[in-house]
Amino acid sequence: MFATHQEYQGKIEALGFELHRMRTDNTALNDPQEMARMMDLRTGIEYTTRNWICANLRETYTDLMNCATDQISFLQARAL
């Protein structure tokens, strides 16, 4: 089982693995203006942290805890 964002669903399921969707979806990938705000050299890190990471931290934690079981033998806690 992989717990990650929805945009990886096709790749993961094509390999025969189960996907547990983690919020928030990375909708910014399809929005050039949002990506520009996130990539701004001066304010991008703060914008991303406040509006994407911290704003959805509870939902992300809840999703992770909902898929975690005693049977998990490996947890990758960063982007691959």
N, C-alpha and C positions, 0 to 999 in steps of 0.2 A: 504494500500500500504506500502511495505517495500522498503527502499532504502538502499541496501547493496551490498556486493560482490557476484559475480556470483556463487561461490561455495555453497551458501545457497539456490539457486534457487529451487532445487528439494524439499527441506524441506518446504519452504515457499509456493510454489504452491500446494503441497500436502495438506496443511492446508486450501487451498482455497483463499489465498491472492495473490495480484498482486506484482510482483517484478520490481523495477526500478533498473537496474544494475548501480553500482558505480564503476568507475575506481579507482584504478588500480586493476587488478585481482591478487589474492594472489598466483602467480605461484611458489613462493618460497616453498610453502607447499609440492610440488612434486619434489623439487630439494635438495637433502641432502647437497650438497656443499654450496648452497646459505643459507640454514637454519643454517649451521655451522657458516658461516660468521655473520649472524644476531644474533646468540646466543653466540658469543664469549664474555667471561666475561669482557675483557678489551676494545674491540673496537666495540662490537655488537650494542650498543645503537647509537653511532655516525654513523656507517654504515647504520643502518636501517633508521635513521632520514634523512641522506643525500640522500640515494639511493632509498628509498621507499616513505617516507612521503613527504618530501619537493620537491622531484623530480616530484611528481604527484599532488601537492596541487591544482594547477589551474584546472586540469581536474576533480579532486574530487569535488571542489567547483562548477564548471560548471554543473556537473551531479546532484548535490544536488539542485541547483537553478532551473534546468530544470524540476525537479519533484515536487518542492514546489509550492503549490497553496494556495489560501486564505481558502481553505476548510480543511487544515491540522489542527488537534486539538492537536496533540502530536508529539514531536520530541525527539527521543532518540539520544543523541550526543556522544555516546561511545559504545564500544562493549558490547553486551549482554552476 
